[in-house]
Amino acid sequence: MQFNLEFFLCLLCFSIDDVPLFYAAKKNSVGCINNLLRYASTNIFERGGLGETALHIAVMNDNLEAAVALMDGAPELINEPMTSELFQGLTPLHIAVINQNISLVQHLISRGADVSTPRATGLYFKKRIRGLIYYGEHILSFAACTGNKKIISMLLIAGASTRSQDYQGNTVLHILILQPNQETACQTIDLIMAHDQETDHSVPLDMVPNLRGLTPFKLAAKRGNVVVFQHLVNKRRVFQGSLGPWTSNLYDLTEIDSWADNKSVLEVVVSSRHSEVRNKEEVTDKRGGYWRFLLFVYLLYISIFTACCMFRPLKPIPANYSKPDNDKTIYIQKRLNESYVTYGDHVRMGGEIISVVGAVAMLLLEIPDILRVGAKRYFGQTALGGPFHVILIIYGCLVVLLCVFRLCEVQDELTPMAACLVLGWCNVMFFARGFEMLGPLVIVVQKMLFGDMLKFACLMMVVLMGFATAAWMFDMTQDPTGLPDYSTYPITIFTEFEVDVLFINLPVDETILSPPIAYIVNVSYNVVGAFFMLNLLATMMGDTQEKVDRAKDEFWRTQVVATILMLERRLPRRLVPRLGIHGLGYGLKDCWYLRADNRNDEAVEKMRQYIKASKDCGGKKQELEKRLASGVPVTGSKKSSRFNKDTLTGWDMIHQNLFDFLVIEGAGSRRSRLTHRPGD
């Protein structure tokens, strides 16, 4: 629903000028206000075009004297909300807070303004696409979005609740994460959480979920708000000790680790559309045998299925078998009672049982993830392996259909069997994603196949149908034996397709008398179909490869993490060791922590900078010598080298120490890690 804000503002101006009390409040005329309030005919509850009262108008215009006069003369207006659909529930205190008028806020609170109950539920304040602002509904969230610490403190002292939630279940911390000023949001979060910790709550404020099940911590990860996310990680840090340049901290893994949370931060990050957080993750599979084992199991399975197809039960055609003259069939499928007689048939039956059981298991394992994530996101999101899940489900259904065909003695096994073989072997790419050598290439193939090829297929279908039908208008009047490539309409379409993809040349018989329009159609099709369309496809694929090459490693890392999380979710908990150390052993709360050790040695850091500088100088010297030898003129560079000392803190330290933990723990560790890339 679209709103014409200018229309409402004009309506507000006209209503103000028509009502004397409104006009006096706008002009900050205290004398007029007092005189009007003395008359019994003055309606203090009169409202304008937007459902505003005179006090709303005075506060909107920051007219302190007029507002105080109205509050003293008509205290009933202090908690009166606006009633229009656009600004429903907006009180004078909401307006004073968002305008950061400290004096008005003090006067309103001192005169009994409610700081907790009012909720601005108008459409103007809803979180929506193209919405101008989203400050939540409660007065405290309005104040938090301004970042004015004095007003926030005044509201908290007056009894504003830090646990209030809007229609989406968002607390004030959720709303702060969605604001553009991240530094101010971090400072405001500290102030509000410090006040919230003074009261006894079973769940910390930063772990209160909204209606979508996202806590502020998870929402920061989903929205790509790296500054607030890092800040919340640091707030959960427990300092353990220091020794010279060495420091040791413990980081709370609650909501981060996927072991005890079905919607962990790791899963939120890989499913997020914001690349800011995904740029922070790097996956290194120290357990390369893990992916090799999965690939080996699937290759063994699909090889068994392939062998069963190759040695399927066939027999020579009987003597009384009728077939067309152009049918060269010499073998047909055996009946069910003839298919399992010999020892080789029994061996094949074992492979067929493995194939069917494996297909049913694949289908059953897909159902929980579809229900948990949702079909649209599960099949449509690349990071979750959407196209491969479609291939896997179709393959499983076709294998079950093959089993039904075999039991019902249906002779047409060839069609689903061929489709199963193609889909089954294509699904090997799903497991190849786990290898650094093949993973990024699979991303490129996936983007081109399900992006450019689908678009090209739609365009080609339009061109193909038009030209094939035009050609058939002439060929349908000719002898089919004279033009075998155009004997029927389906064969004509297939022939035109072969010409389009340059498999064959255009089959034209010059000995047959043809009308001029037939030659015009053939020439036009060669230009449009075989030349223009293929060059268009090459251009599309080139652009896609250029785009994907910049971020294919990022996409690959995201897919590997998503795949590992999915596979670990399907395994029993006893087979997946938990990461980190238990807090009770260190006198902390009952949760799991990751130890993060950091060494900040200035001498070592300076030595690394000197080594890097010498390498850079050596490289520049070699480049200069090459350019001088080739006669290329050398110009001065305006760039200057600058070295920054990178210190690992917070989430970065978790990344680094998670890698160390994987190396040390070996078989008892997880299969993935997150590590911070320098410069991010």
C-alpha positions as CSV (number, residue, x, y, z in Angstrom):
1,M,0.0,0.0,0.0
2,Q,1.5,3.3,-1.1
3,F,1.0,6.5,0.9
4,N,1.1,10.1,-0.4
5,L,3.0,11.8,2.4
6,E,2.8,15.2,0.9
7,F,-1.0,14.9,0.8
8,F,-1.1,14.1,4.5
9,L,1.2,17.0,5.4
10,C,-1.0,19.4,3.4
11,L,-4.0,18.0,5.2
12,L,-2.2,18.6,8.5
13,C,-1.4,22.2,7.6
14,F,-5.0,23.0,6.6
15,S,-6.4,21.4,9.8
16,I,-4.0,23.5,11.9
17,D,-4.9,26.8,10.3
18,D,-8.7,26.0,10.7
19,V,-8.6,25.2,14.4
20,P,-7.7,28.2,16.7
21,L,-6.1,26.0,19.4
22,F,-4.0,24.2,16.8
23,Y,-2.9,27.5,15.3
24,A,-1.9,28.9,18.8
25,A,0.0,25.7,19.5
26,K,1.9,26.0,16.2
27,K,2.8,29.6,16.8
28,N,3.8,29.0,20.4
29,S,1.3,31.6,21.6
30,V,0.9,30.8,25.3
31,G,-1.5,33.7,25.9
32,C,-3.9,32.5,23.2
33,I,-3.7,29.0,24.5
34,N,-4.6,30.0,28.1
35,N,-7.5,32.2,26.8
36,L,-8.9,29.4,24.6
37,L,-8.7,26.9,27.4
38,R,-10.9,29.2,29.6
39,Y,-13.8,28.9,27.2
40,A,-16.1,25.9,27.7
41,S,-16.7,25.8,24.0
42,T,-13.1,24.9,23.4
43,N,-12.8,21.1,22.7
44,I,-9.4,20.1,24.0
45,F,-9.7,16.7,22.4
46,E,-10.3,18.0,18.9
47,R,-8.2,16.2,16.3
48,G,-6.8,17.2,13.0
49,G,-6.6,15.3,9.7
50,L,-3.9,12.9,11.1
51,G,-5.7,12.3,14.4
52,E,-3.4,14.7,16.2
53,T,-4.2,16.9,19.2
54,A,-3.0,20.4,20.0
55,L,-0.3,19.0,22.2
56,H,1.0,16.8,19.3
57,I,1.3,20.0,17.2
58,A,3.2,21.9,19.9
59,V,5.6,19.0,20.5
60,M,6.1,18.5,16.7
61,N,7.2,22.2,16.4
62,D,9.4,22.0,19.5
63,N,7.3,24.8,21.1
64,L,8.2,24.2,24.8
65,E,6.1,27.0,26.2
66,A,3.0,26.1,24.3
67,A,3.4,22.4,25.2
68,V,3.8,23.3,28.9
69,A,0.7,25.5,28.8
70,L,-1.3,22.7,27.2
71,M,-0.1,20.1,29.7
72,D,-0.9,22.4,32.6
73,G,-4.3,23.5,31.2
74,A,-5.3,20.1,29.8
75,P,-3.3,17.3,31.4
76,E,-5.6,14.7,29.7
77,L,-3.7,15.3,26.5
78,I,-0.4,14.0,27.8
79,N,-1.0,10.4,27.0
80,E,-3.4,10.9,24.1
81,P,-2.2,9.0,21.0
82,M,-2.7,10.0,17.4
83,T,-5.6,8.0,15.8
84,S,-5.0,8.1,12.0
85,E,-4.1,4.9,10.2
86,L,-0.7,6.3,9.3
87,F,0.4,7.5,12.8
88,Q,-1.7,5.3,15.0
89,G,-0.6,5.2,18.6
90,L,2.0,8.0,18.4
91,T,2.0,10.0,21.7
92,P,3.6,13.4,22.4
93,L,6.4,11.6,24.3
94,H,7.2,9.6,21.1
95,I,7.6,12.8,19.2
96,A,9.6,14.6,21.9
97,V,12.0,11.6,22.1
98,I,12.5,11.3,18.4
99,N,13.1,15.1,18.1
100,Q,15.6,14.7,21.0
101,N,14.0,17.6,22.9
102,I,15.3,16.9,26.4
103,S,13.3,19.7,28.0
104,L,10.0,18.4,26.6
105,V,10.8,14.9,27.6
106,Q,11.5,16.0,31.2
107,H,8.3,18.0,31.4
108,L,6.2,15.1,29.9
109,I,7.7,12.5,32.3
110,S,7.4,14.8,35.3
111,R,3.7,15.3,34.5
112,G,2.9,11.6,34.3
113,A,3.6,10.6,30.7
114,D,3.4,6.8,30.3
115,V,6.9,5.5,29.2
116,S,6.0,1.8,28.8
117,T,2.5,1.2,27.5
118,P,2.1,3.4,24.4
119,R,2.9,1.7,21.0
120,A,3.2,3.5,17.7
121,T,1.5,0.9,15.4
122,G,0.8,3.2,12.5
123,L,1.7,2.1,9.0
124,Y,4.3,4.8,8.8
125,F,6.3,3.0,11.5
126,K,6.0,-0.6,10.1
127,K,9.0,-2.4,8.9
128,R,8.4,-2.7,5.2
129,I,10.1,-2.4,1.8
130,R,10.8,1.2,0.9
131,G,9.9,2.2,4.4
132,L,11.6,5.4,5.5
133,I,12.1,4.6,9.2
134,Y,11.8,1.6,11.5
135,Y,12.1,2.6,15.2
136,G,9.9,-0.1,16.6
137,E,6.8,0.8,18.6
138,H,7.8,1.7,22.1
139,I,9.2,4.9,23.4
140,L,12.4,3.4,24.6
141,S,13.2,2.0,21.1
142,F,12.6,5.4,19.6
143,A,15.1,6.9,22.1
144,A,17.6,4.1,21.4
145,C,17.5,4.8,17.7
146,T,18.4,8.4,18.3
147,G,21.4,7.3,20.5
148,N,20.7,10.1,23.0
149,K,22.1,8.6,26.2
150,K,20.5,11.3,28.4
151,I,17.0,10.6,27.1
152,I,17.5,6.8,27.3
153,S,18.6,7.1,30.9
154,M,15.6,9.3,31.8
155,L,13.2,6.8,30.3
156,L,14.9,3.8,32.1
157,I,14.8,5.7,35.4
158,A,11.1,6.4,34.8
159,G,10.4,2.7,34.4
160,A,10.6,2.0,30.7
161,S,10.8,-1.8,30.0
162,T,13.9,-3.1,28.2
163,R,12.0,-6.3,27.4
164,S,9.1,-4.8,25.4
165,Q,8.6,-6.3,21.9
166,D,6.8,-5.0,18.8
167,Y,4.5,-6.8,16.4
168,Q,7.4,-8.7,15.0
169,G,8.7,-9.7,18.4
170,N,11.7,-7.4,18.1
171,T,13.2,-6.0,21.2
172,V,15.1,-2.7,21.4
173,L,18.3,-4.6,20.7
174,H,16.9,-6.1,17.5
175,I,15.8,-2.6,16.3
176,L,19.3,-1.2,17.1
177,I,20.9,-3.8,14.9
178,L,18.8,-2.7,12.0
179,Q,19.9,1.0,12.3
180,P,22.6,2.4,10.0
181,N,24.8,4.0,12.6
182,Q,26.6,0.9,14.0
183,E,29.0,2.6,16.4
184,T,26.2,4.5,18.1
185,A,24.1,1.2,18.2
186,C,27.0,-0.5,20.1
187,Q,27.1,2.2,22.7
188,T,23.4,2.2,23.2
189,I,23.4,-1.6,23.5
190,D,25.9,-1.4,26.3
191,L,23.8,1.2,28.2
192,I,20.5,-0.8,27.9
193,M,22.1,-4.2,28.7
194,A,23.8,-2.7,31.8
195,H,20.4,-1.5,33.0
196,D,18.8,-4.8,32.2
197,Q,21.4,-6.8,34.1
198,E,20.3,-4.9,37.3
199,T,17.1,-6.9,37.3
200,D,16.9,-10.7,37.6
201,H,16.0,-12.4,34.4
202,S,16.3,-16.0,33.5
203,V,17.3,-15.2,29.9
204,P,19.7,-12.4,29.0
205,L,18.3,-9.6,26.8
206,D,20.6,-10.4,23.9
207,M,19.2,-13.9,23.8
208,V,15.5,-13.0,23.6
209,P,14.2,-14.2,20.2
210,N,11.8,-12.5,18.0
211,L,8.9,-14.2,16.2
212,R,11.2,-15.5,13.5
213,G,13.4,-17.2,16.2
214,L,16.3,-14.8,15.8
215,T,18.0,-13.3,18.8
216,P,19.9,-10.0,18.4
217,F,23.1,-12.0,18.1
218,K,21.7,-14.1,15.2
219,L,20.0,-11.1,13.6
220,A,23.3,-9.2,13.5
221,A,24.8,-12.2,11.7
222,K,21.9,-12.5,9.3
223,R,21.9,-8.8,8.4
224,G,25.7,-8.6,7.9
225,N,26.1,-6.1,10.7
226,V,29.7,-7.0,11.5
227,V,30.4,-4.2,13.9
228,V,27.5,-5.1,16.3
229,F,28.1,-8.8,15.8
230,Q,31.8,-8.4,16.9
231,H,30.7,-6.2,19.8
232,L,28.2,-8.8,21.1
233,V,30.9,-11.5,20.8
234,N,33.3,-9.4,22.9
235,K,30.6,-8.9,25.5
236,R,30.5,-12.6,26.0
237,R,34.3,-12.9,26.4
238,V,35.7,-14.1,29.7
239,F,39.2,-13.1,30.5
240,Q,41.3,-16.0,31.7
241,G,44.8,-14.6,32.2
242,S,47.8,-13.0,30.6
243,L,51.5,-13.6,30.7
244,G,53.7,-11.0,29.0
245,P,52.5,-10.8,25.4
246,W,50.3,-13.9,25.8
247,T,46.7,-13.5,26.7
248,S,44.0,-16.1,27.0
249,N,40.2,-15.6,26.8
250,L,37.2,-17.9,26.8
251,Y,34.4,-17.2,24.4
252,D,30.8,-18.4,24.9
253,L,29.8,-20.7,22.1
254,T,26.1,-20.4,22.9
255,E,24.1,-19.8,19.6
256,I,27.4,-20.1,17.6
257,D,27.9,-23.8,17.8
258,S,25.4,-25.9,15.8
259,W,25.7,-28.9,18.2
260,A,22.9,-27.8,20.5
261,D,21.2,-25.2,18.4
262,N,19.2,-26.2,15.3
263,K,19.4,-22.5,14.1
264,S,22.9,-21.6,15.0
265,V,24.8,-18.5,13.9
266,L,26.8,-20.7,11.5
267,E,23.6,-21.7,9.7
268,V,22.2,-18.1,9.8
269,V,25.4,-16.9,8.2
270,V,25.4,-19.4,5.3
271,S,21.8,-18.7,4.5
272,S,22.1,-15.0,4.7
273,R,21.9,-12.9,1.5
274,H,24.3,-10.3,2.9
275,S,27.9,-10.9,1.9
276,E,29.5,-8.9,4.7
277,V,29.4,-11.8,7.1
278,R,30.1,-14.4,4.5
279,N,33.2,-12.5,3.6
280,K,34.5,-13.3,7.1
281,E,34.3,-17.0,6.8
282,E,36.8,-19.3,5.4
283,V,36.4,-23.1,5.4
284,T,39.4,-25.4,5.6
285,D,38.6,-29.0,5.9
286,K,41.4,-30.5,7.9
287,R,39.6,-33.8,7.7
288,G,39.9,-34.3,3.9
289,G,39.1,-38.0,4.5
290,Y,35.6,-37.0,5.5
291,W,34.7,-35.7,2.1
292,R,36.7,-38.5,0.4
293,F,34.7,-41.1,2.5
294,L,31.4,-39.5,1.5
295,L,32.4,-39.4,-2.2
296,F,33.6,-43.0,-2.0
297,V,30.3,-44.2,-0.5
298,Y,28.2,-42.4,-3.1
299,L,30.4,-43.5,-6.0
300,L,30.2,-47.1,-4.8
301,Y,26.4,-46.8,-4.6
302,I,25.9,-45.2,-8.0
303,S,28.4,-47.8,-9.5
304,I,26.2,-50.6,-8.1
305,F,23.1,-49.0,-9.6
306,T,24.9,-48.5,-13.0
307,A,26.0,-52.2,-13.0
308,C,22.4,-53.3,-12.3
309,C,21.2,-51.2,-15.3
310,M,23.9,-52.5,-17.6
311,F,23.2,-56.2,-16.7
312,R,19.4,-55.8,-16.6
313,P,17.4,-58.9,-17.5
314,L,17.1,-59.1,-21.3
315,K,16.2,-61.9,-23.7
316,P,16.2,-62.3,-27.5
317,I,13.0,-61.3,-29.2
318,P,10.7,-64.3,-29.9
319,A,10.0,-65.5,-33.4
320,N,6.5,-64.1,-33.4
321,Y,7.5,-60.6,-32.1
322,S,6.0,-58.0,-34.3
323,K,7.8,-54.7,-34.9
324,P,8.0,-52.0,-37.6
325,D,10.5,-52.2,-40.4
326,N,12.7,-49.4,-39.0
327,D,12.8,-51.0,-35.5
328,K,16.2,-52.8,-35.1
329,T,15.5,-54.2,-31.6
330,I,16.9,-57.7,-31.0
331,Y,16.5,-57.9,-27.2
332,I,13.5,-57.3,-24.9
333,Q,13.0,-57.2,-21.2
334,K,12.4,-60.5,-19.4
335,R,9.3,-61.2,-17.4
336,L,9.5,-61.1,-13.6
337,N,9.5,-64.9,-13.2
338,E,12.4,-65.1,-15.6
339,S,14.5,-62.3,-14.2
340,Y,15.8,-63.9,-11.1
341,V,16.8,-67.5,-11.9
342,T,20.6,-67.8,-12.2
343,Y,23.3,-66.9,-9.6
344,G,24.2,-63.8,-11.6
345,D,20.5,-62.7,-11.3
346,H,20.6,-63.1,-7.6
347,V,23.8,-61.0,-7.4
348,R,22.1,-58.3,-9.5
349,M,19.0,-58.5,-7.2
350,G,21.2,-57.7,-4.3
351,G,22.5,-54.6,-6.1
352,E,18.9,-53.6,-7.0
353,I,17.9,-53.9,-3.3
354,I,20.8,-51.7,-2.4
355,S,19.8,-49.2,-5.1
356,V,16.2,-49.0,-4.0
357,V,17.0,-48.8,-0.2
358,G,19.5,-46.1,-0.9
359,A,17.0,-44.1,-2.9
360,V,14.3,-44.4,-0.3
361,A,16.8,-43.4,2.4
362,M,17.8,-40.3,0.4
363,L,14.1,-39.2,0.1
364,L,13.5,-39.8,3.8
365,L,16.6,-37.7,4.8
366,E,15.4,-34.8,2.6
367,I,12.0,-34.5,4.2
368,P,13.1,-33.1,7.7
369,D,15.3,-30.5,6.1
370,I,12.5,-29.4,3.7
371,L,10.0,-29.0,6.6
372,R,12.6,-27.2,8.8
373,V,13.9,-24.7,6.2
374,G,10.9,-24.4,3.9
375,A,10.6,-25.7,0.3
376,K,11.2,-22.3,-1.4
377,R,14.4,-21.6,0.5
378,Y,15.6,-25.2,0.5
379,F,15.4,-25.6,-3.3
380,G,16.0,-22.0,-4.3
381,Q,19.0,-21.0,-2.3
382,T,22.4,-21.9,-3.9
383,A,24.2,-22.0,-0.6
384,L,22.0,-24.9,0.6
385,G,22.6,-26.8,-2.6
386,G,19.1,-26.2,-4.0
387,P,19.6,-27.6,-7.5
388,F,21.3,-30.8,-6.2
389,H,18.5,-31.5,-3.8
390,V,16.1,-31.3,-6.8
391,I,18.2,-33.7,-8.7
392,L,18.5,-36.1,-5.7
393,I,14.7,-36.1,-5.1
394,I,13.9,-36.7,-8.8
395,Y,16.5,-39.5,-8.9
396,G,15.1,-41.2,-5.8
397,C,11.5,-41.0,-7.1
398,L,12.6,-42.5,-10.5
399,V,14.4,-45.4,-8.8
400,V,11.3,-46.2,-6.8
401,L,9.3,-46.0,-10.1
402,L,11.7,-48.4,-11.7
403,C,11.1,-50.8,-8.8
404,V,7.3,-50.5,-9.5
405,F,7.8,-51.1,-13.2
406,R,9.9,-54.2,-12.5
407,L,7.3,-55.7,-10.2
408,C,4.4,-54.8,-12.6
409,E,6.3,-56.1,-15.6
410,V,6.1,-52.8,-17.4
411,Q,8.2,-53.1,-20.6
412,D,9.2,-49.4,-20.8
413,E,12.0,-49.4,-18.2
414,L,14.4,-47.7,-20.5
415,T,13.1,-44.1,-20.1
416,P,13.2,-43.8,-16.2
417,M,16.4,-45.9,-16.1
418,A,18.3,-43.5,-18.5
419,A,17.1,-40.5,-16.6
420,C,18.2,-42.1,-13.3
421,L,21.7,-42.7,-14.7
422,V,22.1,-39.1,-15.9
423,L,20.8,-37.6,-12.6
424,G,22.7,-40.0,-10.4
425,W,26.1,-39.3,-12.0
426,C,25.4,-35.6,-12.1
427,N,24.8,-35.6,-8.4
428,V,28.4,-36.6,-7.9
429,M,29.1,-32.9,-8.1
430,F,27.3,-32.4,-4.8
431,F,30.0,-34.3,-3.0
432,A,32.8,-32.9,-5.2
433,R,32.0,-29.5,-3.7
434,G,34.0,-30.4,-0.6
435,F,37.3,-30.5,-2.4
436,E,39.2,-27.2,-2.9
437,M,40.3,-28.2,-6.4
438,L,36.8,-29.0,-7.7
439,G,34.5,-27.0,-5.4
440,P,34.8,-23.5,-7.1
441,L,34.5,-25.1,-10.5
442,V,31.2,-26.7,-9.5
443,I,30.0,-23.3,-8.5
444,V,30.7,-21.9,-12.0
445,V,29.0,-24.9,-13.6
446,Q,26.0,-24.5,-11.3
447,K,25.6,-20.8,-12.0
448,M,25.8,-21.3,-15.8
449,L,23.7,-24.4,-15.9
450,F,20.8,-23.0,-13.8
451,G,21.2,-19.4,-14.9
452,D,22.4,-18.8,-18.4
453,M,21.3,-22.1,-19.9
454,L,17.7,-21.8,-18.6
455,K,17.4,-18.3,-20.1
456,F,19.0,-19.4,-23.3
457,A,16.6,-22.4,-23.5
458,C,13.6,-20.1,-23.2
459,L,14.8,-17.8,-26.0
460,M,15.8,-20.8,-28.2
461,M,12.4,-22.4,-27.7
462,V,10.7,-19.3,-29.1
463,V,13.0,-19.1,-32.1
464,L,13.0,-22.9,-32.7
465,M,9.2,-23.2,-32.6
466,G,8.8,-20.3,-35.0
467,F,11.2,-21.4,-37.7
468,A,10.5,-25.1,-37.3
469,T,6.8,-24.5,-37.9
470,A,7.5,-22.2,-40.8
471,A,9.7,-24.9,-42.4
472,W,7.1,-27.6,-41.8
473,M,4.5,-25.6,-43.8
474,F,6.4,-26.6,-46.9
475,D,7.7,-30.0,-45.8
476,M,4.3,-31.3,-44.9
477,T,3.3,-31.2,-48.6
478,Q,6.3,-33.2,-49.7
479,D,7.1,-37.0,-49.8
480,P,8.5,-38.1,-46.5
481,T,11.0,-40.5,-48.1
482,G,12.5,-37.6,-50.1
483,L,13.2,-35.5,-47.0
484,P,13.9,-37.9,-44.1
485,D,15.1,-35.1,-41.9
486,Y,11.7,-33.4,-42.2
487,S,9.4,-36.4,-42.5
488,T,7.3,-35.4,-39.4
489,Y,6.8,-32.3,-37.4
490,P,8.6,-33.6,-34.3
491,I,11.6,-34.7,-36.4
492,T,11.6,-31.2,-38.0
493,I,11.9,-29.6,-34.6
494,F,14.7,-31.9,-33.7
495,T,16.5,-31.3,-36.9
496,E,16.2,-27.5,-36.5
497,F,17.6,-27.9,-32.9
498,E,20.6,-29.8,-34.2
499,V,21.2,-27.0,-36.7
500,D,20.9,-24.4,-34.0
501,V,23.6,-26.0,-31.8
502,L,25.8,-26.6,-34.8
503,F,25.6,-30.4,-34.6
504,I,24.8,-30.7,-38.3
505,N,24.6,-28.4,-41.3
506,L,21.2,-27.4,-42.6
507,P,19.9,-30.5,-44.6
508,V,18.7,-28.9,-47.9
509,D,18.2,-31.0,-51.0
510,E,18.8,-28.7,-54.0
511,T,17.2,-31.2,-56.4
512,I,13.8,-30.7,-54.9
513,L,11.8,-27.8,-56.2
514,S,11.2,-25.4,-53.3
515,P,9.4,-22.0,-53.2
516,P,11.5,-18.9,-52.5
517,I,10.0,-18.5,-49.0
518,A,11.6,-21.9,-48.0
519,Y,15.1,-20.5,-48.8
520,I,14.3,-17.2,-47.0
521,V,13.3,-19.2,-43.9
522,N,16.4,-21.4,-44.0
523,V,18.8,-18.4,-44.4
524,S,17.1,-16.4,-41.7
525,Y,17.2,-19.4,-39.3
526,N,21.0,-19.8,-40.0
527,V,21.6,-16.1,-39.2
528,V,19.2,-15.8,-36.2
529,G,19.4,-19.3,-34.7
530,A,22.8,-20.7,-35.5
531,F,24.8,-17.5,-35.4
532,F,23.1,-14.9,-33.2
533,M,21.7,-17.2,-30.5
534,L,25.0,-19.1,-29.9
535,N,26.9,-15.9,-29.7
536,L,24.4,-14.6,-27.3
537,L,24.9,-17.7,-25.1
538,A,28.7,-17.3,-25.3
539,T,28.4,-13.7,-24.1
540,M,26.0,-14.5,-21.3
541,M,28.2,-17.3,-20.1
542,G,31.3,-15.1,-20.3
543,D,29.7,-12.4,-18.2
544,T,28.5,-15.0,-15.6
545,Q,32.0,-16.5,-15.4
546,E,33.5,-13.1,-14.9
547,K,31.1,-12.3,-12.1
548,V,31.4,-15.7,-10.4
549,D,35.2,-15.7,-10.6
550,R,35.3,-12.8,-8.2
551,A,33.2,-14.5,-5.5
552,K,33.4,-18.2,-6.4
553,D,35.6,-19.0,-3.4
554,E,33.2,-17.2,-1.1
555,F,30.3,-19.2,-2.6
556,W,32.2,-22.4,-2.3
557,R,33.1,-21.9,1.3
558,T,29.5,-21.0,2.1
559,Q,28.2,-24.2,0.4
560,V,30.8,-26.4,2.2
561,V,29.7,-25.0,5.6
562,A,26.0,-25.5,4.8
563,T,26.7,-29.0,3.6
564,I,28.6,-29.9,6.7
565,L,25.9,-28.5,9.0
566,M,23.3,-30.5,7.1
567,L,25.2,-33.7,7.2
568,E,26.1,-33.3,10.9
569,R,22.4,-32.7,11.7
570,R,21.5,-36.0,10.1
571,L,24.1,-37.9,12.2
572,P,23.4,-39.1,15.8
573,R,24.7,-36.7,18.4
574,R,27.1,-39.3,19.9
575,L,28.9,-39.5,16.5
576,V,29.5,-35.7,16.5
577,P,31.9,-34.6,19.3
578,R,31.1,-31.2,20.8
579,L,33.5,-28.4,20.2
580,G,35.2,-26.4,23.1
581,I,35.4,-26.9,26.8
582,H,32.6,-27.0,29.5
583,G,32.3,-23.9,31.6
584,L,31.7,-25.7,34.9
585,G,35.2,-26.9,34.9
586,Y,36.4,-23.2,35.1
587,G,33.8,-22.0,37.6
588,L,31.6,-20.5,34.9
589,K,28.0,-21.0,33.9
590,D,26.7,-24.2,32.4
591,C,27.6,-23.7,28.7
592,W,30.5,-24.4,26.4
593,Y,33.4,-22.1,25.7
594,L,36.2,-21.9,23.2
595,R,39.7,-20.9,24.5
596,A,41.3,-18.2,22.4
597,D,45.0,-17.6,23.0
598,N,46.6,-14.6,21.4
599,R,50.2,-13.5,21.3
600,N,50.8,-9.8,20.8
601,D,54.6,-9.4,20.5
602,E,55.6,-6.1,19.1
603,A,59.1,-7.2,18.2
604,V,57.8,-10.2,16.2
605,E,55.2,-8.0,14.5
606,K,57.8,-5.4,13.4
607,M,60.1,-8.2,12.1
608,R,57.2,-9.5,10.0
609,Q,56.6,-6.0,8.6
610,Y,60.3,-5.6,7.7
611,I,60.3,-9.0,5.9
612,K,57.2,-8.0,4.0
613,A,58.7,-4.7,3.1
614,S,61.9,-6.3,1.9
615,K,59.9,-8.7,-0.3
616,D,57.8,-5.9,-1.7
617,C,60.9,-3.9,-2.5
618,G,62.6,-6.9,-4.1
619,G,59.5,-7.5,-6.3
620,K,59.4,-3.9,-7.3
621,K,63.1,-4.0,-8.1
622,Q,62.7,-7.0,-10.4
623,E,59.7,-5.4,-12.1
624,L,61.7,-2.2,-12.6
625,E,64.6,-4.1,-14.2
626,K,62.2,-5.9,-16.6
627,R,60.6,-2.7,-17.7
628,L,64.0,-1.0,-18.3
629,A,65.2,-4.0,-20.3
630,S,62.1,-3.9,-22.5
631,G,62.4,-0.2,-23.0
632,V,59.1,0.7,-21.2
633,P,59.2,4.2,-19.6
634,V,59.1,4.2,-15.8
635,T,57.0,6.6,-13.9
636,G,56.9,7.3,-10.3
637,S,54.2,5.8,-8.1
638,K,52.1,7.9,-5.8
639,K,51.2,5.0,-3.6
640,S,52.9,4.8,-0.2
641,S,53.3,1.6,1.8
642,R,51.6,1.6,5.2
643,F,51.7,-1.2,7.7
644,N,49.0,-1.8,10.2
645,K,49.4,-4.1,13.2
646,D,46.5,-6.6,13.1
647,T,45.4,-7.8,16.5
648,L,43.0,-10.6,16.9
649,T,40.0,-9.8,19.1
650,G,36.6,-11.2,19.7
651,W,35.1,-13.1,16.7
652,D,38.5,-13.0,15.0
653,M,40.1,-14.8,17.9
654,I,37.4,-17.4,17.8
655,H,38.2,-17.9,14.0
656,Q,41.9,-18.3,14.6
657,N,41.7,-20.6,17.7
658,L,39.0,-22.7,16.1
659,F,41.5,-23.5,13.4
660,D,44.2,-24.4,16.0
661,F,41.6,-26.6,17.8
662,L,40.9,-28.5,14.6
663,V,44.6,-29.2,14.1
664,I,45.2,-30.3,17.6
665,E,42.1,-32.4,18.2
666,G,42.3,-34.3,14.9
667,A,39.7,-37.0,14.8
668,G,37.7,-35.5,17.7
669,S,37.2,-32.2,16.0
670,R,34.7,-30.7,13.7
671,R,35.2,-30.7,9.9
672,S,35.0,-27.0,9.3
673,R,36.3,-23.7,10.7
674,L,35.8,-20.0,10.4
675,T,38.8,-17.8,10.2
676,H,39.3,-14.1,9.7
677,R,41.0,-13.0,6.6
678,P,43.5,-10.1,7.1
679,G,42.2,-6.8,5.8
680,D,38.5,-7.5,6.3
